[in-house]
Amino acid sequence: MNSLFELIDFDDIETKKPEADKSAPGENHSADEIAIIGAAVKLPRADNLRELWNNLLFGISACSDFPDQRYRDIENWFKCRNIRLTPQMFKKGNYLTDIDKFDYDFFGLSADDANMMDPLHRLLLETFWNCLEDGGYCMQKVSGTCTGIYVGFNNDDIERYSRMLQEKRVRFTMATMENNLSSILASRLSYLLNLKGPAMLIDTACSSSLCALHIACQGLKNEDCEMALVGGINIGMVPIKYEGFRVESESDTLSPFDDSADGTVWGEGVVSLLLKPLRYAVRDRDHVYAVIISSAINQDGMSVGISAPNAVAQRNVMVNAWEKAGINPEEISYMEAHGTGTKLGDVIEMEGIRQAFERYTDRKQFCGIGSVKANIGHIEGASGLAGVVKLMLSLQNRVIPKTIAFNRPNHSIAFEDSPVFLVDRLTPWESTGGRRTCGISSFGLSGTNCHAVLREFSKDAPVSPEPAESAPYLLAVSAKSAYSFQQLLRAYAELLVENPAIDLESMCYTAGYGRDHHRYRAAFVFTQKRELLDALKSAWNGDAARFDTNGLLRSEEKEALDREADRLVLDASQKRGGECHQSYLDISRLYCRGAAVNWKLLYKNRAVKTLSLPVYPFERHRCWI
C-alpha cells in the first residue's frame, strides 16, 4: 500500500477541459425521459440523503422548538425596533439549526461579503455544489456548458435578512444588494461556474419547486440546456405565531389524511436535483437515481376562492401528466401527495385523485399514498422537490416509508371505496411485472398545480471484468482546507465500510474525473479494499508520509509536472493489471506535487461508471451581522 500526501500552496489546479463525448446517445430511451443523476438536501435533522432516508425509515419527525442560537440572533435584531421577544412567541416547526454557517473561503468570498449575504444564497450555493458532485460533475466539467438553473422559491417573507441589515444600519453597497436579491438566487452559481443555460426563479407559492422541475424538464427537451440544476429553498427568518391563520395546526402535528388533522406545520430546507436527458445519462455512464417520464402543470382558474384548492383542476393535471407519459394509470403503485394535513385540503386532494383514477379503472386500494410533510413539515416552495427525493430514494431501495402521525382515517375520506390506501407502515415496494412507477403532486396557494410521474431506472449494465488479484487502483482525494480534507478522508472510509461490494475502479474514476482538485491532496495506490481502508484511517490520524513543495510552484515547474503526468497517464492507459502499478505510483507522486491528471484518458476503454460518492464537507464559519 502506498499513500502520498501534500500541501500545495495554491487554491485551484487548472486541468485540461475534457472533450465532449460525441458518441451516439443511449438506445431505447425516449427523448422525453429525464434522468435524476445527482441530489443533495439540507433538511431538518437531515444534512444529507442518508440521514433523510434513515429518518423516513424510522418514522422520525423533525418538529422542534425554534433553535436557541437563532432565537438570540432574532432577539438582537428586534431590539433595534424596541420590540421585546420571548421564546413562547415562536412557533414549533421543522427548523434548520445552522443557517448562519457558510464556507465563504471555498467560494472565494471574504468574511465581510459572507456576513452581508442572505442565508438563502449561502445555503443554496453549498447545496447546489454538493448536488453537482453527487452527480459526478465538477467545475472543471461544467464550466462553459449550457447548464440551466431553475429555483423554486416562495418569495413572500417580509422579515428578510436584507431588512435586518437595513434596521441595523449596515452601509449598503452594490455587492450587499446583489447578495440579497432573490432574482440572483439562481444566477449566482451560473456566474460562479460560467454556466450558459437559463437561470430563473419560479414562484407559484407551495408548488414552486415542482413547477421548477417541470420547466427544467421542458428546457431539456427543447434543448435550452444540456443539464439542469433544480432547487427549492425555504427559510422562515422570524416564525412568530400569528392569530387567525387557520391553516396552521394548533397541536403542532402535521397529520396528513388523519381524522385528528388540524392543520399544517411549517418547515425549512434546501433541496437540489441534477437532471439530464436519460439517453445522454446512459451514454455518459452517469449514476441514475430515477427517471421522470412526464410532468404537467395547470391553473385552478375561477373557483371558490383564489387560494382555495380545486379538485377538478387537480384531477386534470394528473390526467394530463399520465396521458403524456403514455401509461396505464393502474401501473402507478404509489402517489406522494401534497398532503398538508388541513381539513379542507386533504379531502379535496383525495377527491381529485379518485376522479383521476376512475377515468381509467374501477379498481380499489391498489395504489399507496403518503406525504413526507409529516416528517419534515410543509417547507412551502421547496416541498415538491422534497417529495421527489423521497420517491427516488424509495425507488432505489424498493421500500415505501410509512406516513407518520396517522392513526385513524379522515372520516370525510372513504379510503375503502378509493383507488388509494394510506401507507401507514414500512412497506416493501413490490413490482407488478414492470418497472415501479409513481406520481407526485404539488398544489400552490396561487392556484398553480403540478404533477410528475417517476419510474425506477434499471438497465442491464455490462458486467465489469474481475480485475487481476494484483491489479492496482488509484484514489485521489483533495480539499481546500485541512479540516475539509480530514472530513473527506473519514467519509471515504465510512463509504467503504457501508458498501462492502462497491466497485473500486468506478469509485476511483469518479473521485478523479468527477471532482475538482484542490490544495490539500492525497493519492492512494492499493490492490484491496482493506488496504485502502487502513490507509485512510492512518491518513486522518496523520500517520501517512507527507510532502511539501515549499511554496508556490513556478509556471515552468507546473508545466513540466503536467507534461510528465500526461506521459505517464498515456502509458498507464495502455496497460492492464499489475503492469499499471509503477505508473500509478508515479502519477500519484506527481498529483500530490500539483500536477493536473487527465483522469478521463486514464480510464479510457475501462468498464467504469459514475458512482454517488462523498461530497465536499464544507467548513462551518459563522456568518451573521
TITILUM-249218 format. One record per residue (C-alpha): residue in three letters; y, z, x. Coordinates in steps of 0.25 Angstrom, whole numbers, plus 5000, padded with zeros to 4 digits. Layout:
BEGIN
alaYZX;...
This chain:
BEGIN
met500050005000;asn501449965005;ser502750014999;leu504049985004;phe505450035000;glu506850005004;leu508250045000;ile509149915001;asp510649935001;phe510949824991;asp510849834976;asp510249704972;ile509349604978;glu509649454975;thr508449374973;lys508249234970;lys508249194956;pro506949144951;glu506749004946;ala506548994931;asp505148974926;lys505148824922;ser503648834917;ala503348804902;pro503548914892;gly502248994887;glu501448914878;asn501048944864;his502349034861;ser503348994851;ala504748974855;asp505149074845;glu504349184851;ile505149284859;ala504549384869;ile505049524871;ile504849534886;gly505649654890;ala506049784883;ala506849914886;val507250034878;lys508150154879;leu507850234866;pro507850384862;arg506750454871;ala506250314876;asp506950254888;asn505950144889;leu504850074882;arg503750164886;glu504450284881;leu504750224868;trp503350184866;asn502850324869;asn503850374859;leu503350274848;leu501850304851;phe502050454850;gly503050454838;ile504250514845;ser505550524838;ala506750514847;cys507650584838;ser508450704844;asp509850774845;phe510950704851;pro510750714867;asp511550834873;gln512250754884;arg512650644874;tyr513250754865;arg514050814877;asp514550674880;ile515050644866;glu515550784865;asn516450764877;trp516950634871;phe517350694857;lys518150794864;cys519150684867;arg519250674851;asn519350824850;ile518050824842;arg517050934844;leu515650894843;thr514350974840;pro512950934843;gln512650954828;met513550834825;phe512650734831;lys511450674824;lys510050674828;gly509550544833;asn508750464843;tyr509650464855;leu509750414869;thr509950524879;asp510650464891;ile511650354886;asp512550404897;lys511550354908;phe511650224916;asp511350164929;tyr512650094932;asp512350074947;phe511149984942;phe512049894935;gly513149884945;leu514149974938;ser515050094942;ala514850234936;asp516250214930;asp515950084923;ala514650144918;asn515350264913;met516250174905;met515150094899;asp514550114885;pro513150174886;leu512750054877;his513049954888;arg512350044899;leu511050074890;leu510949924887;leu511149874901;glu509949964906;thr509049934894;phe509249784896;trp508949794911;asn507649864908;cys507349764898;leu507449654907;glu506649724918;asp505549754908;gly505449604905;gly505349574920;tyr506749524921;cys507849564931;met509249524934;gln508649424945;lys507849354934;val508849344922;ser510249324929;gly510849194925;thr509749174914;cys510049144899;thr509649284895;gly510249334882;ile510649484878;tyr510649524863;val511049664860;gly510949734846;phe512049844845;asn512549914832;asn514049924837;asp514550024827;asp514750154834;ile516150194835;glu515850304845;arg515650214857;tyr515750244872;ser517050164873;arg517650254862;met517350374871;leu517950304883;gln519250284875;glu519250424870;lys519050484884;arg520250394888;val519450314898;arg520250204904;phe519750074898;thr519549954907;met518949814905;ala517649864910;thr517649984901;met517849894889;glu516749804894;asn515749924896;asn515949964881;leu515949834873;ser514749814864;ser514849664866;ile514549674881;leu513249754878;ala512449624878;ser513249544889;arg513349664899;leu511949634904;ser512149484903;tyr513349504913;leu512549594922;leu511349494923;asn512049364921;leu511349324909;lys511749204902;gly511149214888;pro511849264875;ala512349414875;met512649464862;leu512749594853;ile512149594839;asp512649704829;thr511949704816;ala511849854815;cys510449904815;ser509749774817;ser510649734829;ser509549734840;leu508449664831;cys509549554828;ala509849544843;leu508349524845;his508349414834;ile509549344840;ala509049354854;cys507749284849;gln508549174843;gly509349154856;leu508049144864;lys507449044854;asn508748964854;glu508748974870;asp510149044870;cys509449134880;glu508149134889;met507849284887;ala508549394879;leu508849534880;val508949604867;gly509549744866;gly509849854856;ile510649974858;asn511150094850;ile511950224855;gly512550324846;met513650384854;val514050484844;pro513050514834;ile513750614825;lys513250644811;tyr514050584800;glu513850624785;gly513550514775;phe512850414784;arg511650404774;val510650324783;glu510450444793;ser509350534792;glu509650684789;ser508350724794;asp508550654808;thr507250584806;leu507050434804;ser505850414796;pro505650264792;phe504950244779;asp504650384777;asp504950454764;ser505750564771;ala506650464778;asp508150504776;gly508850404785;thr508950354799;val509150424813;trp509950354823;gly509450314837;glu509950254850;gly509350164860;val509350034868;val508249924867;ser508149794874;leu507149674874;leu507049554883;leu506649434875;lys506149294880;pro505449174872;leu503949204873;arg503549074879;tyr504449094891;ala504049244892;val502549194893;arg502949094903;asp503649194911;arg502549294910;asp503449404904;his503049534898;val503049514883;tyr503149634874;ala503149564861;val503549434854;ile504649414844;ile504149304835;ser505349294825;ser506549364820;ala507549354809;ile508849404805;asn509649414791;gln510649484783;asp510649564770;gly511849494764;met512349554752;ser511549674748;val511649814742;gly512649844754;ile512949794767;ser512249894775;ala511049914764;pro509649854768;asn509149734761;ala507649724758;val507749574755;ala508549544768;gln507549624776;arg506349544769;asn507049414772;val507249444787;met505749484789;val505249364781;asn506149274790;ala505649324803;trp504249314798;glu504449174794;lys505049134807;ala503849204814;gly502849114806;ile501949234804;asn501149284792;pro501849424789;glu500549484788;glu500449474803;ile501549574804;ser500849714807;tyr502049804810;met503449804806;glu504549884814;ala505449924802;his506949944803;gly506550084797;thr507750164797;gly507250284789;thr508250264778;lys507850274763;leu508450144759;gly508250064772;asp506750094773;val506450064759;ile507249934759;glu506549894772;met505149914767;glu505549834754;gly505949714763;ile504649724771;arg503849724759;gln504549604753;ala504449524766;phe502949544768;glu502649524753;arg503149384754;tyr501849354762;thr500849454759;asp500349564749;arg499649644760;lys499949794760;gln500149884772;phe499749784783;cys501049804792;gly501449924799;ile502949974799;gly503750074806;ser505050104813;val505450144827;lys506650204822;ala505850334818;asn505650354833;ile507050314839;gly507950314827;his508850204822;ile509450144834;glu510350054826;gly510649924833;ala509449944843;ser508449984833;gly507849844831;leu507449824845;ala506849964846;gly505949914835;val505549794843;val505249874855;lys504349964846;leu503649834841;met503449774855;leu502849904861;ser501949914849;leu501449774850;gln501149794865;asn500449924863;arg499849874849;val500150014843;ile501150034832;pro501850174833;lys502050254821;thr503350274814;ile503650414815;ala504350504805;phe503450444794;asn502750544785;arg502850484770;pro503250344766;asn504550324759;his504250334744;ser505050214742;ile504150124750;ala502850084745;phe502050074758;glu500750054751;asp501249934744;ser501949874756;pro501549774767;val501849884777;phe501450024781;leu502150124790;val501550154803;asp501450304804;arg500450314815;leu500250254829;thr499450124825;pro498650024833;trp499249894831;glu498049804827;ser498149654827;thr497749584815;gly497249464823;gly498549404828;arg499649464837;arg500249584832;thr501549554824;cys502649644819;gly504049644814;ile505349724815;ser506549734806;ser507949784809;phe509049794798;gly510449814801;leu511449894793;ser512249764794;gly511249694785;thr510749604796;asn509149614797;cys508249564807;his506749554808;ala505849514820;val504349484822;leu503649524834;arg502249494839;glu501449544851;phe501249464863;ser499949424868;lys499449314877;asp498249284886;ala498949304899;pro498249254911;val497349354918;ser497949394932;pro496949374942;glu496449504948;pro497149524962;ala496249544974;glu496049684978;ser496949674990;ala498049594982;pro499349664985;tyr500549684975;leu502049694978;leu502849784969;ala504349794971;val505249904965;ser506749914966;ala507949994961;lys509450004963;ser509350154965;ala508450254971;tyr508250334958;ser507850204950;phe506950164962;gln506150294961;gln506050284946;leu505550134947;leu504450174957;arg504050284947;ala504050194935;tyr503150094942;ala502150204946;glu502150244931;leu501950104927;leu500650094936;val500150224930;glu500350184916;asn499850044917;pro498550044925;ala498249904922;ile499549844926;asp499649704932;leu500149744946;glu500449604950;ser501349574938;met501949714940;cys502349674954;tyr502849534949;thr503749604938;ala504249704947;gly504649594957;tyr505149484949;gly505549554937;arg506549654943;asp507749654951;his507649714965;his508649824970;arg509049904981;tyr507850014981;arg506549934983;ala505049964985;ala503949864987;phe502449904986;val501349814991;phe500049864985;thr498649824980;gln498249924970;lys499049994959;arg498650134964;glu499250094977;leu500550054971;leu500650184962;asp500450274975;ala501550194982;leu502550204970;lys502350354970;ser502550364985;ala503750284983;trp504550364973;asn504150484981;gly504850424993;asp503550415002;ala503650265004;ala504150185016;arg505650155015;phe506450045022;asp507950035023;thr508749915026;asn509850005032;gly511049935024;leu511349815017;leu510549685020;arg511449575026;ser511349445019;glu510549375030;glu509549495030;lys509349475015;glu509149325016;ala508149345027;leu507349445019;asp507449355007;arg506949235015;glu505749315021;ala505449375007;asp505349235001;arg504449185012;leu503549305010;val503549284995;leu503149134996;asp502049175006;ala501549284997;ser501549204984;gln500549104990;lys499549214994;arg498549294985;gly497849434986;gly497949514999;glu498649395006;cys499949445000;his499849585005;gln500649565018;ser501649475011;tyr501949575000;leu502149685011;asp503149595018;ile503849555005;ser503949705001;arg504649735014;leu505649625012;tyr505849664998;cys506149805002;arg507149755012;gly507949685001;ala507249545001;ala507249464988;val505849434984;asn505449314975;trp504549384966;lys504349264957;leu503749184969;leu502949294974;tyr502149294960;lys502149144958;asn500849104953;arg500349244950;ala499849294937;val500949394935;lys501749434923;thr502949514920;leu502649664916;ser503449774910;leu503749864922;pro504649984924;val506149944923;tyr507349994931;pro507550144930;phe509050164929;glu509750274935;arg510350374925;his511850394928;arg512750464918;cys513850364914;trp514850434904;ile516350454903;
